[in-house]
């Protein structure tokens, strides 16, 4: 977009040398004699909202079609449009405010297509005349732009804009030529990656229509450190060790958080936490959780031992074991123990397979004083990890959208 510019009233008077403009107060009678044949120069006062003090138009020989339009802006700058004989703009120029010697430094210039609207090329300059920007229209109708540091030599930014004005690519460079940040449109998302001075990736932010993703990297700039996939109904946070193997994965919804822990990339155990303050939907809000389930996992990720907690008392409500073996051979025994509010065993059931017939059923009372099996402490301890930008989506997606 061209910057707004202006010219002082004194300069306007000089620009209008040879032309006489009369301003009168009170009633003015206008007759046909007051305006003879149309002159070759017209003067207009556009809307003040554009900060244009005056517009001067020179016409072609037909005295109707604009040939040159000069805009005088309130900040001292001046814009000049050169028109074709059909009235369309052929070139556009913008100048810095007038210098003490009366000269002006070119600020921007552009060549415009036959439609009078499509930019074919453009260039911008710093006040000292050094190049600030250069752009051109490509054969595929995309527009390529290069922006320069104040030395007018080294490129600061490279951009590619699509035919519909959509951003396709942008690279922000340092003075030494290394890439500071790169953004580009891919098949499914628009990705922005930030780099260190030695060209190693630090972070990538990806945005798509229905999801966004933020990935950080270890010191090598290649191995993911954290990966946050934020969808409309769930956020999945993955954390990686320096060797690239998964260390932990957390799934956040608007009612719970499920954390799966890995040992050298192999599933080890899992925790399920209930969200107590479901109205905490903003990233800066603290989310309070209560542990409702913990499970020891087999190498395939299936629970081999699991405990369910009463979220109000924190005491075990049920403990089960053997589910992973039962899911493989369908006959291995699965043991389940239910505990009352006071924490004592009330019912024990052993089944053949996870859903097979009962082998054993025993009932107990608090008077029997049977407490829960020993629960490993690591299953109950929360492990602090970086929280995703959107850990709790505000609501479930509508089935109609």
N, C-alpha and C positions, 0 to 999 in steps of 0.2 A: 504494500500500500504506500502510495506516495504521501510523504509528510506534508503537513499544512505549512504554508509560508506566507510572508507579507512584505509590504513595501511602505515606507513612510509617505505621508501626504505630499511632502516636498518633492520626493522622487517621482510621485505620480504626476505632478505638474510638469516635470521635465519630460516624462514619457509622453505627455500629451501635447508637446510643442507643436504649434500650427493648428491646433483645434481649440475651439472656444466653447466652454460649458458654462451656462448661466444658471445660478441658483437664486430664486427670488422668494421673498416671504409674502404672505398674503395671497389674495386671489390672483390667478393667472389665467388670461384668456388665450386659448390655443386655437389658431386658425390654420388653414392649409398653407398659408404664406409663411408660417413660422418654421415649417420643415420642407425645404426644397428637395431636390433629388437626393436619394439615399447616398450617403458618403461611403468611402471605402473603409472607414473605421467606426466601430460601434463601441459604446461604453455601457457596462451593466454593473449593478451593485447586487451581487448574490446574497443569499441568506447569511446572517451573521454567525449562525451555528457552525459554518465551515471556516470561520475566521479569515475569510477572504474579504479584503477591503475593496477590491475593485477587479473587474474583469475587462480586458481590452481585446476586442476582436477585429482583426483585419480580414476583409473579405476578398474572394476571387473576383474576377472581372464581372461576374453576374451580379455583384453587389449583394448577394444573398447567402452564398455558400462560404462558410468560414475557411480562411486560409491559414491564419495564425491566431491562436488564442493565448493571451498572456494573463496569468492570474497573479495578483499582488496580495500577499498574505500579511497578516498582522504581526508576524514575528520577523519580518524583514526579508524573507525568502521570496523567490519568484519562480513560477512555473510557466512553461511555454509548451503549447501543443501545436504541431504542424499538421494541417489537414490536407487530404487529397482533394481533387476537384469534385469528388462526390460527397465531400463533407466528413468522411471517416478520418479518424486520427491515424497519421502515419508514424510520427515520432513524438515522444513526450520527454520533456526536460525539466529538471528542477535545479535551481541555483541557490547557493548559500546567500546570506545577506550581502549587500554591496560593501566592498572594501573602501578604505579611505581614498584610494585613487580612482574610485568609480567602477572598477572591474568586479566581476563576480566569478567565483569558483563553481564549476559544475558539481552538483551533488548527486543527481541521478539522471539517467537517460535510458530510453527504451525505444525499440522498434516494434511497431504494432502491425498485425496482419491486416489483410484487406477487409476483414469484417469490422475493423475499428475497435476491437475489444481484446483479441488474443495477442498476448505478448510473445514476440519471436525471440527477442534478446533484451537483456537489460544489464545495466552496470551502475554501481554506486561508488562514490569516492569520499574519502576523508577530507576535512577542511584544507589540508595541505596538498590535496590533489592525488594522493596515493590511493590505489584501488582498495575498495572496501568489499565489493561484491560483484559477481558476474554470473549471469544466467542465460540459458538458451533453451529453446523448444526443440525437443528431439523428434525424430521421425515417427515414433509411436505416440506422439502427442503428450508425452510426459515432459516435465520441466526440470532441468538440471541446474543446480545453483552451487557456487563456490563462494564462501566468505573468507576474508583475509584478516590477519592480524594488522596492527597499525603500521607495520613496516610496508604493507602493500605487496609483499612478496610471498610470505609463508601462509599456507591455507589453514584457516581456523576451523572451518566446517564445510562438509560436502553434503548436499541434500538432493533427493530425487522426489519430485511431487508427481502423482498420477494425473491422468487426463481430467479427472473429476475433482482435482484438488486434494486428493487423499495422500497422506504421507506414505512413501514407500521405503525410503532409506535416508539415514542421516548418520554421519560420522563426525564427531567433534575431536579435533586433533590438538595436541600440545605444540608448542613452538618448535620442539625438536622433531616433530613429525609423528610421534607415537600417538596411538589412539587412546583418547580419554574415555570416550563413550561412543557406542555404536547402536543404532536403532534400525530395525528393518521389518517390513511386512512379510510374514511367512504365510504358508498355506492356511493355518488355523489361527494364528495370533500375531500380534505386533510385539516384538521383543526388543528390550533395551538392556544392553550389557555395559557395565562400567569396568574399566581396566586400571591396573597399576601402571606406574611409569615404566616398568619393564614388560608391559604388554601381557600381563596375566589377569585373567578375569576375576573380578571381585564379586559381582552380583548381576543377576539377570532377572528383569521383571517382564513378564509376559501377560498380555491382556487379550482376551477373546470376548465373544458376545455374551457367553454364559459363565465364564470363569476367568480367574486371573491366577498367576503363578509367580512366586518369588523364590529364586535359587541363589544361595551363596556358595562360595567355593573355598576349599582349603588353599594353603599357600602356593600350591603348584598351579593354581588357576584353572584346573581341569576337573579335579575330583570334587563332587558336590559335598558340601558340609551340611547345609539345611535345604529342604525343598518343601515349600508351602503351596499346596494346591487348594485354592479357595473357590468353591462352587457355591451355588445359590442356597444349597441345603446342608452342606457339609464342608469342613476344612480338614484336609489330610496333611499332617506335618511329619516329614521324614528327616531323620538325623543320621549322618554318616560318619564313620571313623575315617582317619586319614588314609587308610588303605582302601577306601571306597566301599567297604562293606557296611550294610545297614546296622545301626546301633539301636535305634528306637523309632517307632512309628506311632503317632497319635492321631486319632480321628475325633474331631469335635463336631457336635451337633448342638442344637439349642436346648438339649436336656441332659447330655452326658459327654464324657470324654473317655475313650478307650485307648489305653497305652500298651503297646506290645514291645517287649524288650528282647534284644538279640545278643547272642554271644558269638563273636566272630562271624556274624552274618547269619547265624542259625537261631530260630526262635527259641527263647528260653522261658519266659513267663509273660503274663498279661494281667493288666489291671483295668477295672471298669469303675469310673467315678461318676457319681450323680451330681449334676449341677444344682446347687441349692438356690441361687439367686438367678433365675432365668431371665430376669429383666436386664441383666448386665450384658448388653449387646455391643457396646462400643469398645474399641481396642484399649482405651485407657482405663476402663472399669475393671476392678478386681473381681475375679470369679472365685466363688467358694464351692469346694467340692467335698463330697463324702464318699469314701470307698464302699462300694456295694458288692464287688466281686473281685477275686484274684484266682489265677489259675497257673499251674505249671504246665508247660507245653512240651509236646514231643517235637522231634526234628522236623516233622511235617506240619507243625503249627497247630495240632489238635490237643485239646486239654487232656492231660493224664491224671491230674488232681486239681480239684476246684473247691473253693469255699465261697459261699454267698453270705454277705453280712446284712444285719438289720441296720439300715441307714440312719435310724434314729438313735439306737443304743450303741452301734459299732460292734456288737457281739455277733459271733457266727450264727447264722440261721440254718445253713445246710453245708455239709461237706460230702463230696462224692469223689470216687476214685475208680480207675480202670476203664474209663470211657474210650481211651485211644485204642486199647487192645480189643475192646468189644467191637469197635467200628471196623476192625480188620478181619477178625475171625467170627464175629457175630455170636459167639458162645462164651467168651471169657466173662467172668463175673464182674458185675458193676455194683459197687457198694455206695449207698446213700444214707446219710445220717441227718436227721432233723433235730433242731434244738429250739427250746422255748425262749420266751423273752428274758428269763432269768439266766439263760446260757447253759442249761443242763439238757442232756440227751433225752429226747422223748420217743423217737422212732428210728429203727434201723431196718433197712430193706436191702437184701442182696438178690440181684436178678441175673438170669442167664442172658448175657448180652445186654445191650443198653435198653432194649424194649421187650426183652423176652420174659418168660414166666418167672415168678418169684422162687427163689431157693430158700431164703430165710426172711422172716418178719418177726421183729422183737419190739415190744413197747416198754417204755420206762417212765418213771416219774421223777420229779426233782429230788424226792427223798432218796433215790438211788445215788444221787450225787455224781453222776458221770459227766465230766466236763469235756469240752471239745478236744480233738487231737491237737497236738502242738502245731501251730502255724508259723512257718518260717518268717522272721521279721522282715526280710527283704521284700516279701510279697505285699507288705502293708505300707512300706515307706515310699512316699512320692519322690521322684527324681527330678530336680530342677532342670528345665531346658528352656531355651529361648521360645517365647510365645509368638505364634503367628500374628500377622497384622489383623486378621479377621478370625479369631479362634472360635467365635460363636455366631453363626449366621442368625439373623433376627427372626426368621420364620421359615416354615416349610414352604416349598414352592407350590403354587396353585396348580391343580390338575388341569386347569384350562389355559395355562400359559406355557 
